[in-house]
C-alpha cells in the first residue's frame, strides 16, 4: 500500500504548486521592452517639441497644439515610467539622436511662418511612426500591462495626428485632457490578473486539501485491513 501512496503524494504536491506566485509572473518580452523604450523616447521628443512650439510658433493654433502635446505626453510618460519601474525595464535618458536632429532642423526656422509649417510636418510624421509602434506592440507584445498601456495611448496619439494631419493645424480636434495609461486601464488589468491568481491559489489549496484527506482515508483503511 505504501507504494500506491507515493504517486498520490507527488500529485498533491504538484497540484498545490499551482498556487505559487511565480506561476503568474508576467512575461516581458524583447518586443515589450523595445516598445517601452521607444515610446518613452517619443514622449520626451513630443514634450520638447511642444515646449518649443509654445515659444517659437507664429500662430496661436500651433502654440495650442504644442501645449496639448506637452499636456498629454507628460501624462503618458509618467504612467509609462511607473510601469517600467514596476517591470524593471531601464528607459533611455533622452530622445533618440534622430529626434534631436529633427527638432533642431525645425528650430532653425524659429520666428518665421516656415517654422510652423516645418513643425506641423515633422509632427505628422512622428505621430504616424508612434501609431505604427503601438500597433506592433498590440500585435506582437507579450506582457498584458504593456499592451494595455499601448492600447490606452493609441487614441491619444490618433487625436494628436488629427491635429497636425497633412501638415495642417487643426486645434479643434483637441478633445480635452486625456485619462490614459496605467491609471485606470492597467489597474483594471492588474485587478483581473490578481483575481485570476487568487482563484487559482484557492483552487490549488482545495486540491491539496482533497489529496491530503484522501491519503488519510487510505492509510486508515490500510491500517484496518492489517
C-alpha positions in Angstrom: 0.0 0.0 0.0 2.9 2.4 0.7 3.9 2.2 -3.0 0.5 3.3 -4.0 0.6 6.3 -1.7 3.8 7.7 -3.1 2.5 8.7 -6.6 -0.6 10.3 -5.0 1.6 12.3 -2.6 3.6 13.5 -5.6 0.4 14.5 -7.4 -0.8 16.5 -4.4 2.4 18.4 -4.1 2.4 19.2 -7.9 -1.2 20.4 -7.7 -0.6 22.6 -4.7 2.3 24.1 -6.6 -0.3 25.7 -8.9 -0.7 28.4 -6.4 2.9 29.5 -6.4 3.2 33.2 -7.2 5.8 32.7 -9.9 3.3 30.9 -12.0 1.6 34.2 -12.6 4.7 36.3 -13.2 4.1 38.5 -16.3 6.5 37.9 -19.1 8.2 40.9 -20.5 9.5 40.1 -24.0 12.1 41.9 -26.1 9.2 43.4 -28.0 7.7 44.8 -24.8 11.0 46.3 -23.7 11.6 47.8 -27.2 8.2 49.4 -27.2 8.6 50.9 -23.8 12.0 52.4 -24.6 10.9 53.8 -28.0 7.6 55.1 -26.6 9.4 56.8 -23.8 11.8 58.5 -26.2 8.8 59.5 -28.3 7.2 61.1 -25.3 10.3 63.0 -24.5 10.6 64.2 -28.1 7.0 65.4 -28.2 7.3 67.2 -24.9 10.4 69.0 -26.1 8.7 69.8 -29.5 5.6 71.1 -27.7 7.5 73.4 -25.4 9.4 74.7 -28.4 6.2 75.4 -30.4 4.8 77.4 -27.5 7.9 79.5 -27.6 8.7 79.9 -31.3 5.4 79.3 -33.3 3.9 82.3 -35.0 0.3 81.1 -34.9 -2.0 80.5 -32.0 -3.1 77.2 -33.4 0.4 75.7 -33.5 1.1 77.1 -30.0 -2.1 75.4 -28.8 -1.2 72.1 -30.4 2.2 72.4 -28.8 0.6 72.8 -25.4 -1.6 69.8 -26.0 1.5 67.6 -26.7 3.1 68.7 -23.5 0.0 68.0 -21.5 -0.8 64.6 -23.0 2.7 63.2 -23.5 3.7 64.2 -19.9 0.8 62.1 -18.6 1.5 59.2 -20.9 5.2 59.2 -19.9 4.5 59.4 -16.2 2.4 56.3 -16.5 5.0 54.6 -18.7 7.8 55.3 -16.3 5.8 53.9 -13.4 5.2 50.7 -15.4 8.8 50.4 -16.5 9.9 50.7 -12.9 7.4 48.0 -11.8 8.7 45.7 -14.6 12.4 46.5 -14.0 12.8 48.0 -17.5 15.5 50.6 -17.9 14.4 53.5 -20.1 16.7 55.9 -22.2 17.6 59.2 -20.6 16.8 61.3 -23.7 15.2 61.3 -27.2 17.0 59.5 -30.0 19.7 61.3 -32.0 17.4 61.4 -35.0 14.6 63.0 -32.9 17.0 65.6 -31.6 18.2 66.4 -35.1 14.6 66.8 -36.4 13.8 69.3 -33.6 17.0 71.2 -34.3 16.1 71.5 -38.0 12.7 72.9 -37.1 14.2 75.3 -34.5 16.5 76.7 -37.2 13.3 78.3 -38.7 12.1 79.8 -35.4 10.2 83.0 -35.5 9.0 82.6 -39.2 6.0 81.1 -40.8 8.3 78.4 -42.1 8.7 77.2 -38.5 5.0 76.5 -38.2 4.9 74.5 -41.4 8.1 72.5 -40.6 6.8 71.8 -37.1 3.5 70.5 -38.3 5.0 68.3 -41.0 7.5 66.9 -38.5 4.8 66.1 -36.0 2.6 64.5 -38.7 5.4 62.0 -39.5 6.3 61.5 -35.8 2.8 60.6 -34.8 2.4 58.2 -37.7 5.6 56.4 -36.5 4.2 56.2 -33.0 0.9 54.7 -34.2 2.9 52.1 -36.1 5.0 51.4 -32.9 1.8 51.0 -30.9 0.1 48.7 -33.4 3.2 46.5 -33.5 3.1 46.1 -29.7 -0.6 45.3 -29.8 0.1 42.6 -32.4 3.4 41.1 -31.1 3.7 42.1 -27.4 3.5 39.5 -24.6 3.0 41.5 -21.4 -0.6 42.3 -20.6 0.2 45.5 -18.8 2.5 46.9 -21.5 -0.1 46.1 -24.2 -2.8 47.8 -22.1 -0.5 50.9 -21.9 -0.2 50.8 -25.7 -3.9 50.4 -26.1 -4.6 53.4 -23.8 -2.1 55.6 -25.6 -3.4 54.9 -29.1 -6.5 57.2 -29.1 -4.4 60.0 -27.7 -1.7 59.7 -30.4 -4.5 59.4 -33.0 -6.0 62.7 -31.7 -2.6 64.4 -32.0 -2.2 63.2 -35.5 -5.7 64.6 -36.4 -4.4 68.0 -35.1 -1.4 68.0 -37.4 -2.6 65.7 -40.2 -1.2 66.7 -43.6 1.0 69.4 -42.2 -2.1 71.5 -41.4 -3.1 72.8 -38.0 -6.5 71.7 -36.5 -6.7 72.8 -32.9 -10.5 72.0 -32.9 -9.6 68.3 -32.8 -8.5 68.6 -29.2 -11.0 66.7 -27.1 -9.5 67.8 -23.8 -7.3 66.3 -21.1 -6.9 62.6 -21.6 -7.1 59.9 -18.9 -4.8 57.3 -20.4 -2.0 55.0 -19.2 -1.7 52.9 -16.0 -4.2 54.9 -14.0 -7.4 53.1 -15.0 -6.8 50.6 -17.8 -3.8 49.0 -16.2 -5.3 49.0 -12.8 -8.2 47.0 -14.2 -5.8 44.7 -16.0 -3.9 44.2 -12.8 -7.0 43.6 -10.9 -8.0 40.9 -13.3 -4.6 39.2 -13.0 -4.8 39.4 -9.3 -8.3 37.9 -9.3 -7.1 35.1 -11.5 -4.2 34.5 -9.2 -6.4 34.3 -6.1 -8.9 31.9 -7.8 -6.0 29.7 -8.9 -4.4 29.7 -5.5 -7.7 28.8 -3.9 -8.1 26.0 -6.5 -4.7 24.7 -5.7 -5.4 24.8 -2.0 -8.6 22.9 -2.4 -6.9 20.2 -4.5 -4.1 19.9 -1.9 -6.7 19.6 0.9 -8.6 17.0 -1.0 -5.5 15.0 -1.7 -4.4 15.1 1.9 -7.8 13.8 3.1 -7.7 11.1 0.5 -4.3 10.0 1.8 -5.5 9.9 5.4 -8.5 7.8 4.5 -6.3 5.4 2.5 -4.0 5.0 5.4 -6.8 4.3 7.8 -8.2 1.7 5.5 -4.8 0.1 5.2 -4.3 0.0 8.9 -7.8 -1.6 9.4 -7.0 -4.3 6.9 -3.7 -5.1 8.5 
